[in-house]
Every structure is written in C-alpha cells, then in structure tokens.
Amino acid sequence: MLEKNTVKEFEITIKDAIKKLEDTLQEMSFDYEVKNLNKHFVLDSITKVYVPIYEARLTGPKKKVEIMRIDAVTKKISQ
C-alpha cells in the first residue's frame, strides 16, 4: 500500500552548501606555475534537485522491520 508522497527537506542549508563548495574549490590544487592571488567566487544561481527515492518496509522473522531505500536515479539500494 502506497502512502502519501512526502518530500524531505535538505539536510544542509543553502548557506552551508555554498560555504562547502567555496572551501572545496579553494582546496583544489592547480598545476600552474603562477597563481592568481585575486580570487573571486561568484555564484549566479542555485537549483534544488529532487531525486525520487522509493522506500519499502520489510518485515522479517520475529517481526523485525527494516526499511529498504532505492534511489531511482542511480538504482542504488540502501538500508
């Protein structure tokens, strides 16, 4: 039986995601002999992408309940 569709909120805020992206870009090392000391980080737009994840509730022996999640894009299965 399918229940009402729900959309979970993101685990990270937009502000934290921007900070994480900026930190990752700054940590990347480039093989240039001369580095530009004037770094500017400009972000034009942010797009939220929702990935459908299907959940199945599995009941085993001794009434043990597990939830199986299937990512509809990568087809990865997780518990």
Contacts in CASP RR format, 6 or more apart in sequence:
PFRMAT RR
TARGET T0000
AUTHOR 0000-0000-0000
METHOD contacts of the structure
MODEL  1
MLEKNTVKEFEITIKDAIKKLEDTLQEMSFDYEVKNLNKHFVLDSITKVY
VPIYEARLTGPKKKVEIMRIDAVTKKISQ
7 50 0 8 1.000
10 17 0 8 1.000
10 48 0 8 1.000
12 20 0 8 1.000
14 46 0 8 1.000
17 46 0 8 1.000
18 43 0 8 1.000
18 46 0 8 1.000
21 43 0 8 1.000
22 41 0 8 1.000
25 41 0 8 1.000
26 39 0 8 1.000
51 71 0 8 1.000
51 72 0 8 1.000
51 73 0 8 1.000
52 72 0 8 1.000
52 73 0 8 1.000
53 69 0 8 1.000
53 70 0 8 1.000
53 71 0 8 1.000
53 72 0 8 1.000
54 69 0 8 1.000
54 70 0 8 1.000
54 72 0 8 1.000
55 67 0 8 1.000
55 68 0 8 1.000
55 69 0 8 1.000
55 70 0 8 1.000
56 67 0 8 1.000
56 68 0 8 1.000
56 70 0 8 1.000
57 65 0 8 1.000
57 66 0 8 1.000
57 67 0 8 1.000
57 68 0 8 1.000
58 65 0 8 1.000
58 66 0 8 1.000
58 67 0 8 1.000
58 68 0 8 1.000
59 65 0 8 1.000
60 66 0 8 1.000
66 79 0 8 1.000
67 79 0 8 1.000
68 77 0 8 1.000
68 78 0 8 1.000
68 79 0 8 1.000
69 77 0 8 1.000
69 78 0 8 1.000
69 79 0 8 1.000
70 76 0 8 1.000
70 77 0 8 1.000
71 77 0 8 1.000
71 78 0 8 1.000
END
